[in-house]
Every structure is written in structure tokens, then in C-alpha cells.
Amino acid sequence: MRFYKLIFHNVMRRRLRSALTAVAVAIAVGSIVSLVGIANGFRDSFMDFYQSADVDMIVVRSGSQRRLTSTLDESLANKIQALPGVKEVVPGLADIVSFAEANLYVVPISGLLPETHVFDHFKLTEGRNLLRSDQDAIVLGVDLAQTLGKQVGSVLDVVEGQKFTVVGIFESSNVFESGSILMPLADLQKLMGREGQVSGVSLTVDNPQDAKGMEQISDAIKKLESGLSVRTTREHVESLSEIQMAIAMAWITSTVAILIGTLGTLNTMFMSIQERIREIGILRALGWERKRVIAMILGESIMISFIGGVFGAVSAIILVKLLTRVPAVNGLIQGRVDWVVLAQGLTVALMVGLIGGFLPALSASRLTPAEALQN
Amino acid sequence: MQTSDEIVLGTHPKSPHEHLFNIQNVVKHYCNGNVTAVDHVTFSIDRGEYVVIMGPSGCGKSSLLNLIGSLDKPTSGEVFFCDQALSKHKSLDQFRATQIGFVFQSFHLLPTLNSLENVQVPMFVTPWTVAKRVSRAKELLALVGMSHRSRALPSQLSTGERQRVAIARALANEPCVLLADEPTGNLDSKTGGEVLDIFSKLHKARCSTIVVITHSPELAKRAERVIHMMDGRIERIENRR
């Protein structure tokens, strides 16, 4: 029998004890992987939103890291369009509406200029796109249409008492967009009482690879008006307070989960080793050195933590996938867990195994064999 | 070619020492000195001797055996093995692994390992290959009549079978001394007799040193010397050689 087999037998032949400890680790790891993965997916959705719309820069009001509180004058768009190197400018107004009857409380709504090429990347599956001549018309993302049970021709109360007719349904590779509403900019401005205002201006440039050129355009925009924030797509997304809040919330929640899971696991491991003090005494009586006893217990706790970590990670991936199908989510998360988050989760599992095994093993092995046998 | 009896036990250390163990005025206190388990005990154990230590419960015989086997440290006094003080030994773990075989009243087998694996546990400290460990474990199980139960877990064995496996384990590293604390205490008389027969066989085969704690007069009859203890002290010594 080899040493690693001894460790294997100790774990596998104490099934209930090993399973309980592994579950504690799985909860901690699953929490990290799912919560941080969801937050990262949320961030990636925003990133895709801008990248798929072929946006190079975004201009918002400085200091307003939430899109929804940024307010610019609509006329700024024309001034930016006139700058050299700027290809196209798309002003937009963003807001949030809710449909309590369908348990949807965070539905993005965007006001955009009809018949501009910003609509090119929304792939219509039914009906048509918005026209400049439309009155009270909207286009729905396919996920939202499905959840609300609407099709082309349906009427929707976007805001209480304000009815709009669905003229088209679109799909997007970006899950955030597929759960949103599009309407003409002027209509949304009127609906929200924000005439002449936009949330931000997205623009594309002639040469996005020219970093110096991009910087010159950015400086020129800032000179048009004070208090403007001009960022590239990635910089903008990462600065969004919604993203930062989501990631911070995920880490806070998963830190709490780690602490609870770690303390629970440490407690379970400690109790398990306390119950085995006599066994440790037997091994010392048979001539095992302290370091060999500690190595055996460490080996067992790392093995259990690894099993728990893998189980927790796999469960988290499945859970995130299932959550994306819940209607209330409405496409706000992508259901994607990347390898970095998995590695973080498994690292936590191994650290828990090391700490959970080492400290009680060190303490128990300090007893004389006679003391341990009498335990 | 070695017989199974010959390969079982180790040879004595090569030394001119007449006494294998020399217990000099050892004292053991517990509970911050409130309990004196061993009270100024002095005696010696010769190479190849079969010694029984007897006495009523609480007389200190298990504590004394623990001190002899380096499972515990004396409060004062010294235990010498081949004239070397155990308190100054560089590695008591190695001493126990190579020189001492323990047999306990409660068997103390590891519950997650089968008989063959339990016998191999002491062998991890040796440089033997896996094949040699398995081979020796099988021979030892055959010696104690447990070959047919090599794959059984302790929970699947009777008390007598567990003690046989424990004896096989105690012999794993060819120790020169076997220390047994009430080896028949949890066994019925028939099974206990079988265990005592194994001890006698081991003693005769290689003249190995055996020290046994017991209440059993039956076992005491088989010994060459009986040490009677009372209240932590040696009351009298019977020589039966």
C-alpha cells in the first residue's frame, strides 16, 4: 500500500464525514464562482453592447458613472460630428422601466434616432425597424417580447397610461439588448420629461487604431464643453457604477460565503481531527513521525477540499446557466463562467484544505502518544 | 531459507548489555502532581525475557508500560534501553518504529484500512518497497492465522481476529521487544488462550523479549518473571526461571 492510497482510503471509507466536509467547501466555492461569474458576465454584456454597436468612444457627463444620471444637451452631438476624424455620432437617451405584472423590474429602454445606422446591428426577426415618421412605436428585444407575450401589432403600456405599438422584434447576440425596448429618441425624451437631453453620445472614428488621433479627438470634445467625460468603450464600461456595484456586491457576498464556508469547513475538519486524536496516537505509537502524521491529514483535507471545490464549481456553472433562463433575469446576465473565476474558486478550496488540515493536525500531533491514546 | 517464525521478529541490538531495559527510579505524576501513577520504580528486563506485570486496576502498570515503550515521559527518573537514556534518544519515533511492537487491549486498528493494510502501517517508516511490505504483511497474517481475512475491515472482524491482526501489526518492523497491555482483556477465554499461545510461540521462536500487562493468572503462568505492583510501586517480584 502506498502513502497516497492510505490517504485515499481514509477519505473514501469515511463517506459521510468526507461528504459533509466536501459540501461545506462546495458551498463556499460555488458561491464565489457563481456570484463573481455573474458579475463578470454582467460587465461583459455591457462590453458587448458597445463593441457590437461598433462604438469607439462614449461621451457622458463627467462624474455621472451611471448612464442613467448623465445628462447632455442634444446639440452636443452635432458639434462632435463636425470635428475632424469623427465618422458618425449617435446620441442616445437611456432609462429603466418596469413591468410589475411580469415581475420585471429592470428593463432597459433606449431612445435612438430612427433610420440611422445604429439600428444596423439589431437583427430583425419580425416586423420592421423604427421610422422617423412613427408615432408611439417601439421595437422589442426577442427575450423581452417572449416574457411579456407580445408580438408585432401588440400594444404595450411602457409607462402607466402611455401605450405604444410594437412594430418590430429584434434579436441580438448581446443578452442585455435582447431584453430591452427601443423607441425614437424624441418619444423617449417626451415620455421621461427630458426634451432636448440625451444620456450620452456614442461615436465611431475614421481610424480607431490611431491612438494619438483618438486622443486628439478626445481633447477636442472636452474643449466643446466643460464637464465632459470622454472614454474608450472598455474604459467606459469598467467605470460604470452599475458594473462596479455589481462586482463589489459579488465580492462582498462571495467573501461572506467564503468566510461562512471556510469557518464551517474548518470547524468540520477540526471536529473530524479531534475525533481522530486516538488514531493519531496509534500512529505515533507505531513509530510515525509527527511530520508524517501531519502529511497524511493534510493530504486528506486537500483531497476533500478539491472534490468539494470541483463539485461547487460545476454546480455554479449549471446554476448560472439555469438562472439565465429565468424570465425575471430578462437577459441581464450571460450565464458564462470563465476559467479565471474557476481558478479563483479552486484556489480558495485548496487554501481551505491546507489551513483546515494543518492547524488541527499540528495541535493533535503535539500530544504524547499516551495522551492521544487516552483521548 | 528462513521459516515464517524466523522472519517474524527482529534480532536483538548488537551490544554487550546484559539488561535490555533498565528502569531507574522512575516516577510519573498526573493532574499537576495530584496523582502518582508510578512511584520510584526500579527494575530491569533482560534480553529474551518473558515478563508479566500484574496488579489491581489503578496500580500503575499501564503507566509503567507506557514509560518503558516511550509512549510517555517520566516525571523523574530514567528509562534506559541498551544503556542509552530514552530522554536523550535522538528520535523516539524511530525507537518505537524499529525496536518496539505494541499490542493494546482495545486493539487500536485503523478503522478505514483492511487487515493487510493495517499490518503495513508501521512499515511506512522503513525503506522497504511496496512489494516487500505487502509480502511481509501476508506472512505475518499467515503466522497469526488471518490470511483468509486479509481484505476485511476491522468492523467485519471478531474481537479475537482483531487482536490477531494487531499482533501481526506489532511484528511488522521486526522489533526486538513486544509490549502488550492487557492483550486478552477484551477476549473470551478460548480466544485469549489462542492469543497467549501466539505470544509463547514468539518467545520460543527467537527468544524475543516480551513484556505483558495482565490480570490473567493463566498468562502469568507462562511468564519467566512476574512483577507485582500496588499503588504505583513494585510489591514483589517472582522469578520462575
Interface residues (C-beta under 8 A of the other chain):
Chain A: M1 R2 F3 L6 H9 N10 R13 R14 R278 E279 I282 L283 R284 A285 L286 G287 W288 E289 R290 R292 T368 P369 A370 E371 L373
Chain B: N66 G69 L71 D72 K73 S91 D93 Q94 F95 R96 A97 T98 I100 F102 F104 H108 L110 P111 T112 L113 L116 E117 Q120 V121 P122 F124 V125 V130 R133 V134 L153 R169 A172 N173
